[in-house]
């Protein structure tokens, strides 16, 4: 599976635009599964994971654990070249917690992905309570050689919400992880879910403000899904949880974007659920229509990303990353 890098209007700083500006050509994220688990599943913090989580439904790469990282990357790169005309790739370690292993194993897996022809960077999805300094030291070393994103799952900046969905960490863990990551030449992305149980629009706006205060480099947002087989399904069937309409989500996403730094990269604006696993909401539209709804809401307001941003005036910790910017490959 590839994670798209398409463009959008000038009201939003999309990942596709960021990558084209940085590399000079299209770069595609390739989703791989390195066989990790999660401390919220293996018993260290809990079992069963977050109430909304069925990682296989969100990431089909989990069905490919019988193949090596390099094999997965080569296969996905071939498809991306054919389908999208992509020239270079970022290997995205997505499924579960991709820093939850000894440093020696992490380095072997990350370098295996980087060894594949055409891979120009890494994106590491993880939890904010699973990045000891030794792991960040490793990522900092890799950032001297290549382009590296660290993606932290926060979801909400409200501890009561995190407890309700059984995240197993606190907002303070996210704050600590981001502070220890910035200044290392790494790009930091925060994952947010809009429409979590019990949250009001004001709470979601407060989450955006909290993340923005760090001068965050990137954000992924999506609406709350109810996936078959999760604990959230039972809450939804009993009427304890409601999901958002497309219009409501577009409004909340616009609220979020208005509060983010203008340089913050919107890496994702909605999520995918594979097959028939999705129970709600059933919007019946594709990603492009969701993006159009968000842009349309910003246009209706006469607003753009960063319109209500209050925070650092430049991206923290990008100085070394900017010096390591890869040079565009000449055409031909």
C-alpha positions as CSV (number, residue, x, y, z in Angstrom):
1,X,0.0,0.0,0.0
2,X,1.2,3.5,-0.7
3,X,0.3,6.6,1.2
4,X,-0.6,9.3,-1.3
5,X,1.3,12.5,-1.8
6,X,-1.3,14.4,-3.8
7,X,-1.7,18.2,-3.9
8,X,-4.5,20.5,-3.0
9,X,-5.3,24.2,-3.0
10,X,-3.1,26.8,-1.5
11,X,-5.2,27.0,1.7
12,X,-3.5,23.9,3.0
13,X,0.2,22.9,3.1
14,X,-0.1,19.3,1.9
15,X,2.5,16.6,2.2
16,X,2.7,16.3,-1.6
17,X,3.7,20.0,-1.9
18,X,6.2,19.7,0.9
19,X,7.9,16.7,-0.7
20,X,8.0,18.3,-4.2
21,X,9.5,21.5,-2.7
22,X,12.1,19.5,-0.8
23,X,13.1,16.9,-3.3
24,X,12.2,18.4,-6.6
25,X,10.0,15.5,-7.7
26,X,7.2,13.2,-6.6
27,X,8.1,11.1,-3.5
28,X,5.7,8.4,-2.4
29,X,5.3,6.9,1.1
30,X,5.4,3.1,1.1
31,X,3.7,1.3,4.0
32,X,5.6,-1.6,5.5
33,X,5.1,-3.8,8.5
34,X,8.2,-4.8,10.4
35,X,6.4,-7.2,12.8
36,X,6.2,-4.9,15.8
37,X,3.6,-5.1,18.6
38,X,2.4,-2.5,21.1
39,X,2.8,-2.2,24.9
40,X,-0.9,-1.6,25.0
41,X,-1.5,-5.1,23.5
42,X,1.3,-7.3,24.8
43,X,0.5,-6.8,28.5
44,X,3.1,-4.3,29.4
45,X,0.5,-1.5,29.6
46,X,-2.7,-3.4,28.7
47,X,-4.2,-5.9,26.3
48,X,-6.5,-5.4,23.4
49,X,-5.2,-1.9,22.5
50,X,-7.2,1.3,22.2
51,X,-11.0,0.9,22.0
52,X,-11.1,2.0,18.4
53,X,-8.1,0.1,17.2
54,X,-8.0,-2.8,14.7
55,X,-4.6,-2.3,13.1
56,X,-5.2,-4.8,10.4
57,X,-8.3,-2.9,9.2
58,X,-6.3,0.3,8.9
59,X,-3.1,-1.1,7.5
60,X,-3.3,-4.0,5.0
61,X,0.5,-4.3,5.3
62,X,-0.1,-6.4,8.5
63,X,-1.0,-9.2,6.2
64,X,2.5,-9.2,4.8
65,X,4.5,-10.1,7.8
66,X,5.9,-13.2,6.1
67,X,8.0,-10.9,3.8
68,X,11.1,-9.0,4.8
69,X,11.1,-5.2,5.0
70,X,13.2,-5.0,1.9
71,X,10.8,-7.3,0.0
72,X,7.8,-5.3,1.0
73,X,9.5,-2.0,0.0
74,X,10.6,-3.4,-3.4
75,X,7.2,-4.7,-4.2
76,X,5.4,-1.5,-3.1
77,X,7.9,0.7,-4.9
78,X,7.3,-1.2,-8.2
79,X,3.5,-0.6,-7.9
80,X,4.0,3.1,-7.0
81,X,6.3,3.6,-10.1
82,X,3.6,2.1,-12.3
83,X,0.5,3.7,-10.7
84,X,1.8,7.1,-9.7
85,X,5.0,7.7,-11.7
86,X,6.9,8.1,-8.4
87,X,10.6,8.3,-8.6
88,X,11.7,8.1,-5.0
89,X,10.2,6.7,-1.8
90,X,9.9,7.1,2.0
91,X,9.6,3.8,3.8
92,X,6.7,4.2,6.3
93,X,6.9,1.9,9.4
94,X,3.3,2.1,10.2
95,X,1.7,-0.9,12.0
96,X,1.7,-0.8,15.8
97,X,4.7,0.7,17.7
98,X,7.7,1.0,15.5
99,X,10.3,1.9,18.1
100,X,9.2,-0.8,20.5
101,X,12.3,-3.0,20.3
102,X,16.0,-3.0,21.2
103,X,17.9,-0.4,19.4
104,X,20.1,-2.9,17.5
105,X,17.0,-4.5,16.0
106,X,15.5,-1.1,15.1
107,X,18.7,0.0,13.3
108,X,18.8,-3.3,11.3
109,X,15.2,-2.9,10.1
110,X,15.5,0.8,9.3
111,X,18.7,0.3,7.4
112,X,17.2,-2.6,5.5
113,X,14.5,-0.3,4.2
114,X,17.1,2.4,3.3
115,X,19.1,-0.2,1.4
116,X,16.4,-0.5,-1.3
117,X,17.0,1.5,-4.4
118,X,15.0,4.7,-4.5
119,X,14.3,5.0,-0.8
120,X,15.2,8.5,0.3
121,X,13.8,8.6,3.8
122,X,12.0,7.0,6.7
123,X,8.8,7.7,8.6
124,X,8.5,6.0,11.9
125,X,5.1,5.7,13.5
126,X,5.2,5.2,17.3
127,X,3.8,6.0,20.7
128,X,5.2,9.0,22.7
129,X,5.9,6.7,25.6
130,X,8.1,4.4,23.5
131,X,11.0,6.6,22.5
132,X,13.9,6.4,25.0
133,X,16.8,8.6,24.4
134,X,18.8,5.7,22.9
135,X,16.2,5.4,20.1
136,X,16.2,9.1,19.5
137,X,20.0,9.0,19.3
138,X,19.7,6.3,16.6
139,X,17.1,8.4,14.6
140,X,19.3,11.5,14.9
141,X,22.2,9.5,13.4
142,X,20.0,8.4,10.6
143,X,18.8,11.9,10.0
144,X,22.4,12.9,9.2
145,X,22.2,10.5,6.2
146,X,18.6,10.7,5.1
147,X,15.2,12.4,5.6
148,X,13.5,11.2,8.8
149,X,10.0,11.8,10.2
150,X,8.9,10.6,13.7
151,X,5.1,10.3,13.9
152,X,3.6,10.3,17.4
153,X,0.1,9.1,18.1
154,X,-1.5,11.6,20.5
155,X,-5.1,11.6,19.3
156,X,-6.3,14.1,21.9
157,X,-4.7,16.6,24.3
158,X,-7.1,15.6,27.1
159,X,-6.2,13.0,29.5
160,X,-9.8,12.1,30.3
161,X,-10.3,11.2,26.6
162,X,-7.1,9.2,26.5
163,X,-8.2,7.2,29.5
164,X,-11.6,6.6,28.0
165,X,-10.2,5.2,24.8
166,X,-7.5,3.2,26.7
167,X,-4.5,4.9,25.1
168,X,-2.3,3.9,28.0
169,X,-0.3,7.1,28.0
170,X,-0.8,10.7,29.1
171,X,-0.6,14.0,27.3
172,X,2.5,14.7,29.3
173,X,4.2,11.7,27.6
174,X,3.6,13.4,24.2
175,X,4.9,16.7,25.4
176,X,8.1,15.1,26.8
177,X,8.7,13.1,23.6
178,X,8.3,16.1,21.3
179,X,10.6,18.2,23.4
180,X,13.3,15.4,23.4
181,X,12.9,14.9,19.6
182,X,13.0,18.5,18.4
183,X,16.5,19.9,17.7
184,X,17.8,16.6,16.4
185,X,17.3,17.2,12.7
186,X,14.1,15.1,12.8
187,X,10.7,16.1,11.5
188,X,7.9,15.6,14.1
189,X,4.3,14.6,13.1
190,X,1.3,14.3,15.5
191,X,-1.6,12.0,14.9
192,X,-5.0,13.4,15.9
193,X,-8.5,11.9,15.8
194,X,-11.5,14.2,15.6
195,X,-14.8,13.1,17.1
196,X,-13.5,10.9,19.9
197,X,-16.1,9.9,22.5
198,X,-17.1,12.7,24.9
199,X,-15.2,15.4,23.1
200,X,-16.7,18.7,22.2
201,X,-15.6,21.0,19.3
202,X,-14.0,23.2,21.9
203,X,-11.9,20.3,23.2
204,X,-10.8,19.4,19.7
205,X,-9.8,23.0,19.1
206,X,-7.8,22.9,22.3
207,X,-6.0,19.8,21.1
208,X,-5.0,21.7,17.9
209,X,-3.7,24.6,20.0
210,X,-1.8,22.3,22.2
211,X,0.0,20.6,19.3
212,X,0.6,24.0,17.5
213,X,2.3,25.4,20.6
214,X,5.3,23.1,19.8
215,X,5.6,24.6,16.3
216,X,4.9,21.1,15.1
217,X,6.3,20.0,11.7
218,X,3.4,17.8,10.6
219,X,-0.1,16.6,11.5
220,X,-2.3,13.7,10.5
221,X,-6.0,14.0,11.2
222,X,-8.9,11.6,10.6
223,X,-12.4,11.2,11.9
224,X,-13.3,8.5,14.4
225,X,-14.1,5.2,12.7
226,X,-16.2,2.4,14.2
227,X,-14.5,-0.8,13.1
228,X,-16.0,-4.2,13.3
229,X,-14.5,-6.3,16.2
230,X,-13.3,-3.4,18.3
231,X,-14.4,-2.4,21.8
232,X,-15.7,0.8,20.3
233,X,-18.2,-1.2,18.2
234,X,-20.0,-2.3,21.4
235,X,-20.2,1.3,22.6
236,X,-21.5,2.4,19.3
237,X,-24.2,-0.3,19.1
238,X,-25.4,0.6,22.6
239,X,-25.7,4.3,21.6
240,X,-22.9,5.5,23.7
241,X,-20.8,6.8,20.8
242,X,-21.9,8.9,17.8
243,X,-19.8,9.5,14.7
244,X,-19.4,12.7,12.6
245,X,-21.1,13.6,9.4
246,X,-18.8,14.7,6.5
247,X,-19.9,18.3,7.0
248,X,-19.2,18.2,10.7
249,X,-15.7,16.7,10.1
250,X,-14.9,19.2,7.5
251,X,-15.7,22.0,9.9
252,X,-13.6,20.5,12.7
253,X,-10.7,19.8,10.4
254,X,-10.9,23.5,9.2
255,X,-10.8,24.5,12.9
256,X,-7.7,22.4,13.4
257,X,-5.9,23.7,10.3
258,X,-6.6,27.3,11.2
259,X,-4.7,26.7,14.5
260,X,-1.7,24.9,13.0
261,X,1.5,26.7,11.9
262,X,1.5,27.7,8.3
263,X,4.5,25.5,7.6
264,X,3.0,22.5,9.3
265,X,2.6,19.6,6.8
266,X,-0.9,18.0,6.6
267,X,0.2,14.5,6.0
268,X,-3.3,13.0,6.2
269,X,-6.8,14.4,6.2
270,X,-8.9,11.2,6.5
271,X,-8.3,7.6,7.2
272,X,-8.9,4.3,5.3
273,X,-10.6,1.2,6.7
274,X,-10.1,-1.9,4.6
275,X,-12.9,-4.0,3.1
276,X,-16.2,-4.4,5.0
277,X,-14.7,-3.7,8.4
278,X,-16.0,-0.1,8.6
279,X,-19.3,0.2,10.4
280,X,-19.6,4.0,10.8
281,X,-19.6,6.6,9.5
282,X,-20.5,5.5,6.0
283,X,-20.0,8.7,3.9
284,X,-19.8,6.9,0.6
285,X,-17.2,9.3,-0.8
286,X,-13.5,9.1,-1.5
287,X,-10.5,11.0,-0.1
288,X,-10.6,13.6,-2.8
289,X,-14.2,14.5,-1.8
290,X,-13.2,14.8,1.8
291,X,-10.3,17.1,1.0
292,X,-12.6,19.2,-1.2
293,X,-15.1,19.5,1.7
294,X,-12.3,20.7,4.0
295,X,-11.0,23.2,1.5
296,X,-14.6,24.3,0.8
297,X,-15.1,25.1,4.4
298,X,-11.9,27.1,4.6
299,X,-13.0,29.0,1.5
300,X,-16.4,29.7,2.9
301,X,-14.7,31.2,6.0
302,X,-12.2,33.1,3.9
303,X,-9.5,31.4,5.9
304,X,-6.5,29.2,5.4
305,X,-4.1,27.1,7.4
306,X,-2.5,29.1,10.2
307,X,-5.1,31.8,10.3
308,X,-5.4,31.6,14.1
309,X,-2.0,30.1,14.8
310,X,-0.2,31.4,17.9
311,X,3.2,29.9,18.6
312,X,6.9,29.8,17.4
313,X,7.5,32.0,14.4
314,X,9.7,29.4,12.7
315,X,9.9,25.6,12.8
316,X,12.0,24.5,15.8
317,X,14.8,22.1,15.1
318,X,14.8,22.3,11.3
319,X,18.2,24.0,11.0
320,X,20.2,20.8,10.7
321,X,17.5,19.1,8.7
322,X,17.6,22.0,6.2
323,X,21.3,21.6,5.7
324,X,20.8,17.9,5.0
325,X,18.2,18.6,2.4
326,X,18.6,16.1,-0.5
327,X,19.5,17.6,-3.9
328,X,16.9,17.1,-6.7
329,X,17.9,14.4,-9.2
330,X,18.3,15.9,-12.7
331,X,15.5,15.0,-15.1
332,X,16.2,12.5,-17.8
